[in-house]
Amino acid sequence: MSDKSNTPAAAQAAKDVEELERRSQTAARLFDVRRIIGGLFVVYGVIVTLAGVFASDEDLKKAQDININLWTGIGMLILGLAFLLWLRLSPTIPPPDTGQEKEER
């Protein structure tokens, strides 16, 4: 009688474990470092590029007539987009499920 009452609990526990593993894999893909770095470079690149586009003549004189904000911002945008492209072309693959983990349960 006790075996029958433990079976649904064990099945529920197995379902819970599978759900947690699926969420863990989703979180690993969501918080991939390439996504974070690429996103930050794109955001900062837009800000610095806009600062370069709207630079005054006085600002350009200080930098010997080189619009450093514009060039740096464009470089940051390119780098950020490269990281995001890399993420898109080579997504994070979750580690394969080994039979050893299932045997331990």
C-alpha positions as YAML, in Angstrom:
chain: A
units: angstrom
residues:
- id: 1
  name: MET
  ca: [0.00, 0.00, 0.00]
- id: 2
  name: SER
  ca: [2.84, 2.37, 0.75]
- id: 3
  name: ASP
  ca: [4.38, 1.60, -2.67]
- id: 4
  name: LYS
  ca: [1.26, 2.86, -4.44]
- id: 5
  name: SER
  ca: [1.19, 6.11, -2.45]
- id: 6
  name: ASN
  ca: [4.88, 6.83, -3.19]
- id: 7
  name: THR
  ca: [4.59, 6.28, -6.95]
- id: 8
  name: PRO
  ca: [2.59, 9.47, -7.72]
- id: 9
  name: ALA
  ca: [4.95, 11.50, -5.52]
- id: 10
  name: ALA
  ca: [7.97, 10.09, -7.32]
- id: 11
  name: ALA
  ca: [6.40, 10.81, -10.69]
- id: 12
  name: GLN
  ca: [5.63, 14.38, -9.62]
- id: 13
  name: ALA
  ca: [9.19, 14.82, -8.35]
- id: 14
  name: ALA
  ca: [10.57, 13.58, -11.68]
- id: 15
  name: LYS
  ca: [8.34, 16.05, -13.54]
- id: 16
  name: ASP
  ca: [9.50, 18.86, -11.26]
- id: 17
  name: VAL
  ca: [13.15, 17.99, -11.87]
- id: 18
  name: GLU
  ca: [12.63, 17.94, -15.65]
- id: 19
  name: GLU
  ca: [10.91, 21.33, -15.49]
- id: 20
  name: LEU
  ca: [13.78, 22.81, -13.45]
- id: 21
  name: GLU
  ca: [16.34, 21.43, -15.92]
- id: 22
  name: ARG
  ca: [14.43, 22.99, -18.82]
- id: 23
  name: ARG
  ca: [14.28, 26.35, -17.04]
- id: 24
  name: SER
  ca: [17.99, 26.13, -16.25]
- id: 25
  name: GLN
  ca: [18.82, 25.61, -19.92]
- id: 26
  name: THR
  ca: [16.60, 28.56, -20.85]
- id: 27
  name: ALA
  ca: [18.33, 30.74, -18.26]
- id: 28
  name: ALA
  ca: [21.74, 29.69, -19.59]
- id: 29
  name: ARG
  ca: [20.75, 30.81, -23.08]
- id: 30
  name: LEU
  ca: [19.18, 34.02, -21.78]
- id: 31
  name: PHE
  ca: [22.23, 35.07, -19.78]
- id: 32
  name: ASP
  ca: [24.82, 34.15, -22.36]
- id: 33
  name: VAL
  ca: [27.79, 36.53, -21.98]
- id: 34
  name: ARG
  ca: [27.76, 37.30, -25.70]
- id: 35
  name: ARG
  ca: [24.22, 38.67, -25.40]
- id: 36
  name: ILE
  ca: [25.11, 40.89, -22.45]
- id: 37
  name: ILE
  ca: [28.36, 42.21, -23.94]
- id: 38
  name: GLY
  ca: [26.84, 42.71, -27.38]
- id: 39
  name: GLY
  ca: [23.81, 44.50, -25.98]
- id: 40
  name: LEU
  ca: [25.90, 46.84, -23.84]
- id: 41
  name: PHE
  ca: [28.24, 47.69, -26.71]
- id: 42
  name: VAL
  ca: [25.28, 48.45, -28.98]
- id: 43
  name: VAL
  ca: [23.61, 50.71, -26.38]
- id: 44
  name: TYR
  ca: [26.82, 52.58, -25.54]
- id: 45
  name: GLY
  ca: [27.76, 52.70, -29.21]
- id: 46
  name: VAL
  ca: [24.50, 54.47, -30.05]
- id: 47
  name: ILE
  ca: [25.07, 56.98, -27.24]
- id: 48
  name: VAL
  ca: [28.68, 57.73, -28.22]
- id: 49
  name: THR
  ca: [27.81, 57.90, -31.94]
- id: 50
  name: LEU
  ca: [25.08, 60.42, -31.23]
- id: 51
  name: ALA
  ca: [27.54, 62.44, -29.15]
- id: 52
  name: GLY
  ca: [29.86, 62.41, -32.17]
- id: 53
  name: VAL
  ca: [27.14, 63.39, -34.62]
- id: 54
  name: PHE
  ca: [26.15, 66.39, -32.51]
- id: 55
  name: ALA
  ca: [29.70, 67.45, -31.58]
- id: 56
  name: SER
  ca: [30.41, 71.16, -31.67]
- id: 57
  name: ASP
  ca: [33.27, 72.79, -33.56]
- id: 58
  name: GLU
  ca: [34.92, 73.55, -30.22]
- id: 59
  name: ASP
  ca: [34.87, 69.86, -29.30]
- id: 60
  name: LEU
  ca: [36.44, 68.96, -32.64]
- id: 61
  name: LYS
  ca: [39.20, 71.55, -32.16]
- id: 62
  name: LYS
  ca: [40.08, 69.97, -28.82]
- id: 63
  name: ALA
  ca: [40.56, 66.62, -30.59]
- id: 64
  name: GLN
  ca: [42.64, 68.10, -33.47]
- id: 65
  name: ASP
  ca: [39.65, 67.96, -35.84]
- id: 66
  name: ILE
  ca: [39.13, 64.24, -35.37]
- id: 67
  name: ASN
  ca: [35.61, 63.29, -34.37]
- id: 68
  name: ILE
  ca: [36.72, 60.64, -31.90]
- id: 69
  name: ASN
  ca: [33.24, 60.13, -30.48]
- id: 70
  name: LEU
  ca: [31.84, 59.34, -33.91]
- id: 71
  name: TRP
  ca: [34.57, 56.85, -34.79]
- id: 72
  name: THR
  ca: [34.59, 55.22, -31.36]
- id: 73
  name: GLY
  ca: [30.79, 54.95, -31.39]
- id: 74
  name: ILE
  ca: [30.79, 53.33, -34.82]
- id: 75
  name: GLY
  ca: [33.46, 50.88, -33.66]
- id: 76
  name: MET
  ca: [31.42, 50.02, -30.57]
- id: 77
  name: LEU
  ca: [28.31, 49.47, -32.70]
- id: 78
  name: ILE
  ca: [30.21, 47.15, -35.04]
- id: 79
  name: LEU
  ca: [31.66, 45.18, -32.14]
- id: 80
  name: GLY
  ca: [28.29, 44.88, -30.38]
- id: 81
  name: LEU
  ca: [26.55, 43.76, -33.55]
- id: 82
  name: ALA
  ca: [29.35, 41.23, -34.17]
- id: 83
  name: PHE
  ca: [28.75, 39.72, -30.72]
- id: 84
  name: LEU
  ca: [25.01, 39.50, -31.36]
- id: 85
  name: LEU
  ca: [25.60, 37.98, -34.81]
- id: 86
  name: TRP
  ca: [27.97, 35.44, -33.25]
- id: 87
  name: LEU
  ca: [25.26, 34.54, -30.74]
- id: 88
  name: ARG
  ca: [22.71, 34.17, -33.53]
- id: 89
  name: LEU
  ca: [24.95, 32.00, -35.73]
- id: 90
  name: SER
  ca: [26.28, 29.84, -32.89]
- id: 91
  name: PRO
  ca: [23.62, 29.53, -30.17]
- id: 92
  name: THR
  ca: [24.33, 27.99, -26.79]
- id: 93
  name: ILE
  ca: [23.75, 24.26, -26.90]
- id: 94
  name: PRO
  ca: [22.71, 22.68, -23.60]
- id: 95
  name: PRO
  ca: [24.90, 19.83, -22.41]
- id: 96
  name: PRO
  ca: [23.60, 16.40, -23.37]
- id: 97
  name: ASP
  ca: [21.65, 14.50, -20.75]
- id: 98
  name: THR
  ca: [23.67, 11.50, -19.62]
- id: 99
  name: GLY
  ca: [22.11, 8.31, -18.43]
- id: 100
  name: GLN
  ca: [24.16, 8.47, -15.23]
- id: 101
  name: GLU
  ca: [22.10, 11.40, -13.90]
- id: 102
  name: LYS
  ca: [18.82, 9.53, -14.48]
- id: 103
  name: GLU
  ca: [20.19, 6.42, -12.74]
- id: 104
  name: GLU
  ca: [20.97, 8.46, -9.61]
- id: 105
  name: ARG
  ca: [17.35, 9.60, -9.32]
...
